[in-house]
Amino acid sequence: MASEASKSAALLLLLINLVLYFIVMIIAAWAVNHGIEKSHESASVLSLPAKIFPIYFPFGNMATGFFVIFSLLVGVLGMTTSLTGMYNLMQWSAAHLYAAAATSLATWALTLLAMGLASKEIDVSYTDSNMRTMEVIMIILSGTQMLCTGAIHASANGVAGTARRMLGARV
C-alpha cells in the first residue's frame, strides 16, 4: 500500500519535472540562440579576454553564460531522466527502480550545480525577466528533483524489501 503511494508521488513529480525541465530547456535554447546572433556585433567592442568566448550574452551579467549553458544541459538531461524514470516506474521491478534512482540522483546533482549558478547570477546583479524566470524555475526544480529522488528511492527500497521477504519465506 505504501509502495503504491510512493509510486504515485514519484510519477506526479516526474511529470512536473518533465514540464519544468522543458521550460528551462526552451528558455536556455532561446538565450543561446540570442547570444549567438548578437555576439558578433556586441563582442567586437570588448577587450581581449571577453573576445575569447564564442558566445557573448548581451543581457545579464558575467555569470549568465555559465548559467545558460549548464541550464541547457540540465534541461536536456532532466527531460531524459524524467521520461526514462516514468518508464522505469511503470515496469515496477527492483532493477528498473534502482536505475531510475541512480539517474534521478545524477540529475539532482547537476540541477544543484545549475541552481548554484542561478544563485550566483542573482547575487552578482539584476537580470532581465527571461533569466529571472529560468533562475526561479531552476531553484524550484532543485527541490522537486530532491523530492522525486526520495520518492523513487523509497519505492526501490520497498520493492527490494518485499522481494527479500518473499525470498526469505520460500527458504
N, C-alpha and C positions, 0 to 999 in steps of 0.2 A: 504494500500500500504506500509506504513512504517512498519507495523507488519510483512509483508512478508519479508522485508529486514532484520529485526532483527531475524526472523526465519532462514533465510538462513545463516546469520552470526553466529548464535548460533550453527547450525548444523555443519558448517565448523569448528568452534572452538572446538566443541565436538569431531569431527573426528580427528583433530590434537592432542588434548589432549589424546584421546584414544591411539594413536600410541606412543606418548611421555611417557605416564604412563606405557605402555607395555615395552618400552625400559628400563625405570627406574626399573621396577619390575624384568626384566631379569638380569640386572647388579647387583642389590641388592641381588637377589637369588644366583647368582654366588658368590658374596662376602661372603654371609653367609655360603654357602657350602664350599668354600675355607677356611674360618675361622674355621669351624668345623673340617675339615680334618687336618689342620695344628696346631690346638690348643693344642693337647696333647703333641707334641714334643716341640712346641715353648713356651708354658706356664709353662713347668716343671722347667725351669731355672729362672722364675720370682719370685719376692718376694711375700709375702702373700696377700696384697690387690689385686694384679692382678690375683692371682690364684682363687679368689672367683668367677669371672665371668665365665660362662660355655663356652663362645666363646671368644677367643682371636684373634684379627686380626693382623697377622704378617706384614701387609702392612699399610700404612697410619700413623696416629698419634692417640693420645688418644681420639679424638673426632670421630674417624672413626666408632667405634662400635655403638654409639648412632645414627649417621647419617645413617648408613646402615640399622639398624632396623627400624627407622622411615621412611626411603625411601621405604623399602619393604611394610610397612603398607600403606603408602600413594599411592604407585603404585597399590596395590590391590583395595583400596578404590576409587582411581581415575578412574581405568578401570570400576569398577562397576557403579560409578556415571555417567561416560560418556555413557555407554550402556543404563542405565535406563533414562538418560537425553534425549538421542535420541528417545527412545520410547515415553517419555512424550511429547516431542516436536511434534512428529508425531500425537499424539492424539489431540493437539491444543485446549484444554479446560483450563479454568482458574484453576481448581483444579489440573490438571496434570502439568501445568506450575508452579504453586506455589510449588508443590512437587519437581520439578526439580530445582527450585530456592533455596529451602532450602537445598537440598543435595549438590548443587553446592557451596553454601556458606560454609557449613561444610567442604567440601573437600578443598576449598581455604584456610580455616583457618589452616588445618593440613599441606597443602602444604607450607604455610608460615612458619610454625614451622620447617619443614624439610629444607626449604631454609635457615632459620637462622642457623641450624646446619651445612649446607653446607658452609655458610659464616664463621662460627667459624672454621671449618676444614681448609678452605683456609687460615684463619688468623693464625692458630697455626703453620703450616709448610707445606712443599711441599708434595704432594701425587702422586701416580702413575697415569698413563693415564686413567685407568678404573674409578677411583674415580673422577678424574678431569672431565671426560665425564659426570658422574652422577651429579656432582655439577653443571655443566653448564646447563644440561637439567633441573635440579630442579629449577634453577634460571629462566630459560625461562618459565617453567611450572607455576611458581607463577604469571607471567604476563599474560600468555594466559588464565589461570584459572580465573583471575580477569576480563579479557575482556569477557569471556564466562559467568561468573556470571552476569555481567552487561547486556549482551545481553538477557539472559533468564529473568532477572528482567524486562527489557524493554518490552519484549514480553508479560510477565504476566500482567504488568500494562496496556498494550494496549488492550489485550483481556478482562480484567476486566472492563476497561473503556468503551469499546464497549458494553459489556453486560449491564452495568449500564445505558448507554444511551438508549439502546433498551428497557430495563425495564421501564425507565422513560417515554419513548414515548408511551408505552401501557397504562400507568395510566392516 
